[in-house]
Amino acid sequence: MSTDKLNITESLQNFVLSIVIGYFNDVQLTLAEQFLNKNKPFLTVQEAAKYLQLSVPTIYTYINKGLISYYKPSGGKIYFSLSQLNDFVLDEANHFKSKKQIESEVETDMALNKFSTKTARRMEGKK
């Protein structure tokens, strides 16, 4: 191989290696942040945004609309309880049922309604 080809090959290998190392550094940082977040009882606005995978402005919008609870000790920084962030995500108002769940609930309601109607008619007949 010529020197030029060796230099290009070496440059390409170094480039790919730098991307791979950068990727793994990002993964390590993300894992470290997740570990720290799990062991912290509260998060800042920026940490909450990362945790919920939302933008910081969206977090402030949720605060202003009263959609998400927070703490502001001595009127300073805003903090969030990790458990309350989890509750916010898992709030029943944010739960959308699958088509299968809805169909199952309708079938159950219809069966109960038929049962209730038959029971009511029997009870009327006994009077």
C-alpha positions as CSV (number, residue, x, y, z in Angstrom):
1,M,0.0,0.0,0.0
2,S,1.1,3.5,-0.6
3,T,1.8,5.9,2.2
4,D,-1.2,8.0,1.2
5,K,-3.5,5.0,1.5
6,L,-2.0,4.1,4.8
7,N,-2.5,7.6,6.1
8,I,-6.2,7.7,4.9
9,T,-6.8,4.3,6.5
10,E,-5.2,5.3,9.7
11,S,-7.1,8.6,9.7
12,L,-10.4,6.8,9.1
13,Q,-9.6,4.3,11.9
14,N,-8.8,7.2,14.3
15,F,-12.0,8.9,13.3
16,V,-14.1,5.8,13.9
17,L,-12.3,5.2,17.2
18,S,-13.0,8.7,18.4
19,I,-16.7,8.3,17.6
20,V,-16.9,5.0,19.4
21,I,-15.0,6.4,22.5
22,G,-17.3,9.4,22.5
23,Y,-20.4,7.2,22.3
24,F,-19.2,5.1,25.2
25,N,-18.3,8.1,27.3
26,D,-21.8,9.5,26.7
27,V,-23.3,6.1,27.7
28,Q,-21.2,6.0,30.9
29,L,-22.2,9.6,31.7
30,T,-25.9,8.7,31.2
31,L,-25.6,5.6,33.3
32,A,-23.9,7.6,36.0
33,E,-26.6,10.3,35.9
34,Q,-29.3,7.6,36.1
35,F,-27.6,6.0,39.1
36,L,-27.3,9.3,40.9
37,N,-30.9,10.2,40.1
38,K,-32.1,6.9,41.6
39,N,-30.2,7.7,44.8
40,K,-31.3,11.3,45.1
41,P,-34.6,12.1,46.8
42,F,-35.0,15.2,44.6
43,L,-34.1,16.6,41.2
44,T,-33.5,20.1,39.8
45,V,-35.5,21.4,36.8
46,Q,-32.7,20.3,34.4
47,E,-32.4,16.8,36.0
48,A,-36.2,16.4,35.9
49,A,-36.3,17.4,32.2
50,K,-33.7,14.7,31.5
51,Y,-35.4,12.2,33.7
52,L,-38.8,12.7,32.0
53,Q,-37.1,13.2,28.5
54,L,-38.8,16.6,28.2
55,S,-37.3,20.0,27.5
56,V,-36.7,22.4,30.3
57,P,-39.3,24.9,28.9
58,T,-41.9,22.1,28.9
59,I,-41.1,21.5,32.6
60,Y,-41.7,25.2,33.3
61,T,-44.9,25.1,31.3
62,Y,-46.1,22.2,33.4
63,I,-45.2,24.1,36.6
64,N,-47.1,27.2,35.4
65,K,-50.2,25.2,34.5
66,G,-50.1,23.4,37.8
67,L,-49.7,20.0,36.2
68,I,-46.7,18.9,38.1
69,S,-45.9,19.4,41.8
70,Y,-42.6,20.9,43.0
71,Y,-40.8,22.3,45.9
72,K,-39.2,25.8,46.2
73,P,-37.4,26.1,49.5
74,S,-37.0,29.7,50.7
75,G,-38.2,30.9,47.3
76,G,-35.0,29.7,45.7
77,K,-34.4,26.9,43.2
78,I,-37.2,24.5,42.1
79,Y,-36.9,20.9,43.1
80,F,-38.9,17.8,42.3
81,S,-39.5,14.7,44.3
82,L,-38.5,11.6,42.2
83,S,-41.5,9.7,43.4
84,Q,-43.8,12.6,42.5
85,L,-42.3,12.7,39.0
86,N,-43.1,9.0,38.7
87,D,-46.6,9.6,39.9
88,F,-47.0,12.4,37.4
89,V,-46.1,10.1,34.5
90,L,-48.2,7.2,35.8
91,D,-51.2,9.4,36.6
92,E,-54.4,7.7,35.6
93,A,-55.5,10.8,33.7
94,N,-52.4,10.2,31.4
95,H,-53.3,6.6,30.8
96,F,-54.7,5.6,27.4
97,K,-56.2,2.2,27.2
98,S,-55.6,-0.2,24.3
99,K,-58.5,-1.2,22.0
100,K,-58.4,-4.7,23.6
101,Q,-58.8,-3.2,27.2
102,I,-61.7,-1.0,26.1
103,E,-63.4,-4.0,24.4
104,S,-63.0,-6.1,27.5
105,E,-64.4,-3.4,29.7
106,V,-67.4,-3.0,27.4
107,E,-68.1,-6.7,27.5
108,T,-67.9,-6.8,31.3
109,D,-70.2,-3.8,31.6
110,M,-72.7,-5.3,29.2
111,A,-72.6,-8.6,31.1
112,L,-73.1,-6.8,34.4
113,N,-75.9,-4.7,32.9
114,K,-77.7,-7.8,31.6
115,F,-77.3,-9.4,35.0
116,S,-78.6,-6.3,36.8
117,T,-81.6,-6.0,34.5
118,K,-82.6,-9.7,35.0
119,T,-82.1,-9.4,38.8
120,A,-84.3,-6.2,38.8
121,R,-87.1,-7.9,36.8
122,R,-87.0,-10.9,39.2
123,M,-87.2,-8.6,42.2
124,E,-90.1,-6.8,40.7
125,G,-91.9,-10.1,40.1
126,K,-91.6,-11.1,43.8
127,K,-93.4,-8.0,45.0
